[in-house]
Amino acid sequence: MSRLDVFIARMTSQRACLNFAAQATGALKGPVFELGLGNGRTYHHLKEIIRTRDIYVFERAVASHPDSTPPDDRLILGDVNDTLPAALARFGATATLVHADLGGHNLEKNDAFARTISPLVEPMLAHGGMMVSSDRMYFDSLTEIPLPEGAVPGRCFIYRRD
Ligand SMILES: C[S@@+](CC[C@H](N)C(=O)[O-])C[C@H]1O[C@@H](n2cnc3c(N)ncnc32)[C@H](O)[C@@H]1O
C-alpha cells in the first residue's frame, strides 16, 4: 500500500466512522469532544454533521484553518494528559461522542500514547456514548463495535459504552 493509499484509507475511514457515530448517538444529549484539532478538517466535518450538541476541542497548540478554528469558549487548550482529567471533573460522564486523532507518523509512539490516554477517556463517556479513534484504544469497560461500510479495518476504531 502506498502512502497515498494509506492517507486515503485514513480519511475515508474517519468520515465513515464519524458519520456513523454521530448518527448512532444523535438521540443523546451531551457534549462532543474532538481530541486533536490539527488542520481542523475533522472538527469542521463534525460541525457540519452535528448541529444540536456542543463540540469542545482539545489541542495543545492551535494551527488550524481559519474556517475550522473553534471559538475560545469551546477550545480546551493544553496537553490532554492534563486537560482530560480536568474535563472529567467539569463535565462528568456526559460525553456522547469522543473523536481522537492525536497521533503522528510513529506507530509505536501512537500506540504508547493510546495506552496512556485510554484510562483518561474511558470514564468520560455517557451510556450509549461512542469513541472514534484513529488508534486502537485499551479500554476495560467499553465495547469495540464493527466498523461501518466504507471504513478500512485498522485505520479507525469505534468503541461504545453499553
Ligand atoms: C493528526 S493531527 C489532527 C488532525 C485533525 N483530525 C484534522 O482533521 O485536521 C493531531 C493533533 O493532535 C495534537 N496533539 C497531539 N498530542 C497532543 C497532546 N498530548 N495534547 C493535546 N494535543 C495534542 C497535535 O498538536 C495535532 O494538532
The ligand as an SDF file (V2000), in Angstrom:
LIG
                    3D

 27 29  0  0  0  0  0  0  0  0999 V2000
   -3.1490   14.4250   13.2320 C   0  0  0  0  0  0  0  0  0  0  0  0
   -3.4730   15.9850   13.9450 S   0  0  0  0  0  0  0  0  0  0  0  0
   -5.2530   16.0680   13.9420 C   0  0  0  0  0  0  0  0  0  0  0  0
   -5.8140   16.2500   12.5580 C   0  0  0  0  0  0  0  0  0  0  0  0
   -7.2970   16.5700   12.5320 C   0  0  0  0  0  0  0  0  0  0  0  0
   -8.0790   15.3940   12.8430 N   0  0  0  0  0  0  0  0  0  0  0  0
   -7.7060   17.1270   11.2100 C   0  0  0  0  0  0  0  0  0  0  0  0
   -8.6230   16.5640   10.5720 O   0  0  0  0  0  0  0  0  0  0  0  0
   -7.1500   18.1420   10.7590 O   0  0  0  0  0  0  0  0  0  0  0  0
   -3.0710   15.7100   15.6210 C   0  0  0  0  0  0  0  0  0  0  0  0
   -3.2100   16.9100   16.5440 C   0  0  0  0  0  0  0  0  0  0  0  0
   -3.1570   16.4500   17.8960 O   0  0  0  0  0  0  0  0  0  0  0  0
   -2.4690   17.3880   18.6850 C   0  0  0  0  0  0  0  0  0  0  0  0
   -1.8990   16.7060   19.8470 N   0  0  0  0  0  0  0  0  0  0  0  0
   -1.0270   15.6680   19.8290 C   0  0  0  0  0  0  0  0  0  0  0  0
   -0.6950   15.3020   21.0750 N   0  0  0  0  0  0  0  0  0  0  0  0
   -1.3890   16.1150   21.9020 C   0  0  0  0  0  0  0  0  0  0  0  0
   -1.4620   16.2340   23.3200 C   0  0  0  0  0  0  0  0  0  0  0  0
   -0.7320   15.4360   24.1400 N   0  0  0  0  0  0  0  0  0  0  0  0
   -2.2920   17.1630   23.8470 N   0  0  0  0  0  0  0  0  0  0  0  0
   -3.0250   17.9800   23.0450 C   0  0  0  0  0  0  0  0  0  0  0  0
   -2.9850   17.9220   21.6790 N   0  0  0  0  0  0  0  0  0  0  0  0
   -2.1690   17.0080   21.1300 C   0  0  0  0  0  0  0  0  0  0  0  0
   -1.3780   17.9380   17.7550 C   0  0  0  0  0  0  0  0  0  0  0  0
   -0.9660   19.2240   18.1820 O   0  0  0  0  0  0  0  0  0  0  0  0
   -2.0770   17.9500   16.4120 C   0  0  0  0  0  0  0  0  0  0  0  0
   -2.6400   19.2210   16.1410 O   0  0  0  0  0  0  0  0  0  0  0  0
  1  2  1  0
  2  3  1  0
  2 10  1  0
  3  4  1  0
  4  5  1  0
  5  6  1  0
  5  7  1  0
  7  8  2  0
  7  9  1  0
 10 11  1  0
 11 12  1  0
 11 26  1  0
 12 13  1  0
 13 14  1  0
 13 24  1  0
 14 15  1  0
 14 23  1  0
 15 16  2  0
 16 17  1  0
 17 18  1  0
 17 23  2  0
 18 19  1  0
 18 20  2  0
 20 21  1  0
 21 22  2  0
 22 23  1  0
 24 25  1  0
 24 26  1  0
 26 27  1  0
M  CHG  2   2   1   9  -1
M  END
$$$$
